[in-house]
Amino acid sequence: MRASINAQHLAVKDSVKVLHILQIHNHYLARGGEDESFSAECQLLRQRGHQVGTYVENNKTISSLGLWKTGLNAIWSQPSYRAIRALLQQSTYDVVHTQNFFPLISPSVYFAARAEGVPVVQSLRNFRLSCPSGLFFRKGAVCEDCKGKIMPWPSILHRCYRNSWTATSAAALIIGVHNVLNTWQSMVDLYVVPTHFVREKFIQCGFLEDKIFVKPNFVYPDRSMGDGEGGYALFVGRLTPEKGIRTLLTAWESLHTKIPLKIVGEGPLAPLVQAASSKCHSVEWLGTKTLAEVYELMGRAMVLVMPSEWYETFGRVVIESFSKGTPVIASNIGAIAELVDSGRTGLHFQSGNHAELIHQVNWTVDHPLQRQRMRKAARAEFLTKYTAEENYKLLMEIYQLACTTVR
């Protein structure tokens, strides 16, 4: 039964029991894909008639707690443990779904749910249960030195999380302590990952394969297909090294086809982007935009470029772009290589290779008929795999299985 869910062959029963679900999430300082996915799933479930309770924390409160207290809470938060037990005692819940527990909530919520006899589902949208930085990325390249280790000591040596021994040690201790306690295997009933690539990585890390199920992210509501007539390429994402910003800018500085590049996002490499936009007239930095504005830009774009150099676990902007019918030029690494079917819904290039990126951009510009076919294929891919309807079916299968899991 479990294997068939991963193959996406099971269908949800016509009459689905109304579930009472407790969603747990730690919001990031800058709203990102994980926050969007949490909000989207809560909204979807409520619209389908399910009762959804939430327990949330926000990283904006970290400064008031202090570094050491935050680090200790990340390993075990007694306030979160007490709060979850109280919520589960006050109302009858069918399942606890933890979206993100780091750093303020902690794995203590698993123990609280187990104490009250409620099954636990955990979404995995980064690699933090094996890699303290959550990225498998160090010094501009993929790094798997900590993969599968009980205590990820190489990360401490290299200060992988926030370039801090203290912060990295705390993140490493979360992994080490809960590996020793067997938390990841014994306290979580089912894991949800967005791609098969991520599933395989966690299996390589020692997680039980029959507990890990693939359910991609989705886009809701559907904002319909765009026209792609804007004549520009688009990047949307954090301005960080792992997102391939340097490769993107290097490519645009050398492009003989002066297709404009619009960049949406903020981050530590913002000064680099700002300098490039001042030097290269075909590069325009737009800063932060609302979600509605991003979708408008996607719909008008000739192509979206995603030059990531780390193992993206999904790449939400890819399916957002597909929803608008815009093909994607993506590096052939991690999950985004899985999402983009090269030659049909977009094109691949070797991660970090700006010359290959230039070639694929030029090809896109020079082949308008093929580009139009890609637009139709991208839109069809979205309708087949990434709508709320398809996602809801998979989520219900996972919840139903969690509720019947023999303890």
N, C-alpha and C positions, 0 to 999 in steps of 0.2 A: 504493500500500500504506500509506504513512504517513497519508494523509488518512483512509483507512478506519479506522485505529486511533483517530484522534480522534473519528470518528463512532461508534465502539464497535460496528462491524459484524463485525469478525473474531472468530473463535472460536479458543481455544487447542486445539492438537492433543490428541487423547485421550491420547497417550503423550508426556509432556513429559520431555525430557532432564533428568536431575539436574544442577543447576548448582552451581558453587562461586562464591559471591558474597562480596565484601569490602564490608561496610557501614561507612561513615565518618561520624562524627557528633561535633559539639561540643555538649555539654550546656550548658544555660543555668543561671544561679544558681537561679532559681525554675522548677521543672518545669512545662512548658507543653505546648501542643498538639503542637509539633514533636517534643518528647521522647517524648510518648505515641505519635506516629505511627512514629517510629524503632523503638521497642520492639515495637509491634504488628506492623510489617512483618518484623522479625527473627524474632519468634515464629511468625508465619504461615508463613514460608519454611521454618523448621526443622521445623514440624509436617508440612509437605508433603514432607519428605524431602530438602530441599536442604541443602548445606553452607554455613553462614554464618559467616564470620570477621568480626571487628569491630576497628576502630581508633577509639578515643574519647578525647576530651579533655573537661575540665570547667572551667567558668569560675571555680570555687572557687579555682583555682590562680593566677588573675590577680594577686592582691595580692602574691604572692611573687615574681612576675616583674618588676613595675614597669611604669609606664605606657608609657615609651618602647620598652622591649623588646617589650611586648605589641603596640604599634602596628607595629613593624617586622616582627614575626612574622606579623601579620595580612596583610601584603603578600606575604611569602614566608617560610615556615617551613622552614628547612633540616632541622631535626630531623624534621619530618613527612615531608618529601621522602625522607629516608634511610630512615625507618621503613617507608614504603609500598613503596619499592623492595625492601627486605629481605623484607617479607611476601610480595610477588609473586614473588620469587626462590625463597623457601622452599617455596612451594606453588603449584599451578597454579589460577589463578582465571579464570573465564569473563567476569566483569564486575566493575567497581568502581562502587559506588553511593554517591555522596556525598549525605548528607542535609543537613548544615550544616557549613561549614568555618570560620565566623566566631566568634571572632577568632583562636583559637589554632592552627588547623590550616592554613588558607590555601589558595589555589588551587595551591600547589606540588604538591599531591597529584595534580592532573591531569597535570602534566608527568612525575611519577613513573610513573603508569599508562601514559602514552604511551611512555615509554622502555622499558617492559616489554611493549608491544604488547597491553595489555588495554583494552577499550572502557570508556568512562566515561559513567555516567548521573548526572545531577544533579537532585535535587528542589528546586523553588523554592516555598517556603512564605511568603516575604516578598519585598519589592522591593529588597533590599539590593544587587543587582547594578546598580541604577540610582540608588537613593536611599540616601544614607549612614545615615539613620535606619531605613530598611527599611519605612517606613510610608506615604510620600507624604502626610504630615500635619505641619502646622506651625501653632502658635499657634491651636489649636482648629478648624482647617479643613483640608480637602484641599489639598495643595500639590504641583504637578507641575513646579516650576521646574527641577529637575535632570533630568527625563525626557529621555533621548536625548542628553544632553551627554557628550562624551568625558571632560571633567573637570567634575564637579558642583560648580563653584565657589560657586553660591548657598548651598549648605548650609554651607560654611565661613563665609560672611558672616553667616549667621543662627545659627551654632552649633547645628545641628539634632540632632546626636547627643550626648546627655547634657549639653546646654547648655555644651559645652566646645569651644573652638577646637582644642585639641590632639587630642581624641578624634575630632572631626568631620574634621579634616584627615587623620588616619590612615585613617578609613573612606572618605573621598573619594579618597585616594591608591590604595586597593585598586581602586576602580572605574577611575580614570584610568590607572594603570599597566597594568592588564590589558586595558583598551580599546586602548591603544597596542600592546600585545603581541598583540592579537587573540585573547586567551585564550578568551573566552566563545564565540567562533565556531569556533576551530580545535582546541581541546583537550577539548571536551565533545562527545560523540557525540549524546546525546539528553537533553532536559530533560523533567521530569515536573512538571506543575502540577495543582493540585486542582480548578480550575474553568475554564470557558471565559472568564470575565471576566479572570482572571489571564493566560491565554494571549494575549488581545488586548492587554493592557497591555504585555507583553514584546515583542510584535510591534511595537507603537508605539515601544518603546525601541530597536528596530533588530535584535532577535534574529530568526534565520531561522525562519519559521513551520513549515517542514517538519522542524524538529528538536524542536518543542514538542508534547508529548502530554498529554492530559487524563486524569488518574486521580484520582478523589476519595479522601479518607480513608475509613476504615471503622471500624466498632465490632465488637470481638470480645473476649470471647464475647458472644453475644446474651443479655441479662439479662431478656428478655421484657417484655411490655406492662404498664404500671402501670394503676391505676384512676382517677387524676386526682381523687380525692375529698378531697384535702387542703384545698381551698378557698383556696389562696394562689397568688400569682405568684412566679416565681423568676428571679433573675439569678445566673449563674455566670461568673466571669472575673476578669481583672486589674482592679484599681481604679485605672485610669489615665484621663487625659482623653479619649483617642481611643476609649475604650469607651463613651462617652456617659453616664458616671456622673452628671454634673450634670443632664443632661436627665432621666434616670430619677428622681432625687430630687426635682427640681422638679415633675415630673408627680405623684408620690405625695403631695406636700404639698398638691396642689390637687384630688385625686380626691374626688368626692362619694360614690362607692362605695368604702367602706373595706375593699377586699380587701387582706389582708396581703401584704407584699412581703418575701421572704427573700432576703438577699444573701450569696453565698458567694464569698470571694476576699480577697486581700491586695494591697497596692500603695500608691503614694504618696498616693492620695486616701483612704486608710483613715480619717484624722482627720475628713474631711468626712462619710464614711458613718457614723462613730461619732456625730458630732454630730447628724446627721439622725435616727438611731435613738433618740437621747435625747429629741429634740424631737417626733418624729412616732411615735406608738404603733403605727402600722400598718407601720412599717419595722423589720426585725430583721436585724442584721448577725451572721452566723454564723462569720465568719472562714474559716479553711482547714478543709476537710473531706476525708476520704479519698475515693477514687474510688467505692468501694462506697456510701458515705454520699451522695455526689452523685447517683448513680443512683437511690437510694431517694427522695431529695427530688424528683428529676425525675419519677419515676413517680407521685408523689402530687400534684404541682403541677397546678393548673388550666391554667396557661399559663407558658411560659418567655419572658422578655423579653430581646431582644438589641438595645440601642439604639446600636450602634456608629456613630461619626462619621468613621471612616477606611475605606479600601478593605480590608476584611477579605478575605484571600485565600481563606479557606474558612469558618471558623466551626465548629469541631469540636463545640461544644456543641449546635449545631442538630441534627446527625444523632444525637448522643447522646440529645437530647430526643425526636426522632422514634422512636428505638429503643424508647422507653418509651411511645410513643403520645401524647406531649404536644405540642400545637401551639405555634408560636412567633410572637410579635409581634416583627417585625424592622424596623429602619430600611431604607429602600429605597436602599441604597448598596452598591457593591462586590459581592462574591461572595455575601453573605447574601441579597441581593435575588434572586439566581439560585437559591439553595437553597430559599427559602420561596415556595411558590406561593400568592399572596394569595387568600384566600377558600376555599382547599382544604386546605392543610396549616398555615395560619396567616394572619397579616395583616401588611400593610406600613404604615408611617407615614413621613412625611418626616423625614429625618435631622435631628436637632437641634430638632425641633418638638414641644415637650412637650404642646401642646394636642392635636395629632393623636394622640399616644401615649395621652393621657387618653381620647380618643374611642374608640380601638380597645380599650383595656382595659375600658371601660364596655360596649361592644358585646359583648365576650367574656363578661362576667359576665351580661348580660341575655339571651343567646341560648344556653341550655343544649343544645337539640337540635342546633343547628349546631355547637356546640362538640364534641359527641359524634361528629358526622360527621367533623370535622377530626381527632379523635383516631384514628379508623380510617384516614383517609387518610394521616396522618403515619406511622403504623405500616407501612402498605402501601408508602409511599415508601422507608422504610428497607429493607424486605425486597427491594424491586426494585433499589435502587441502591447501598446502603451496607453490605452484608454482606461478610464475609471471602471467601466464595465468588466473588462478582462481582468483588471487588477483585483476587483472586488471578489470575483470567483476564486482566485488563488488565495486571497487572504482568508476567506471563509473556510476553505479546505484546511488551511494551516491551523486556524483556531479550532475547528471541529476535531482535528486530530489531537491537538494539545489537550482538549477537554476530555478525550478518551484515553490519553496516555496512561498505561499502567505504571504505577509508582513502585 
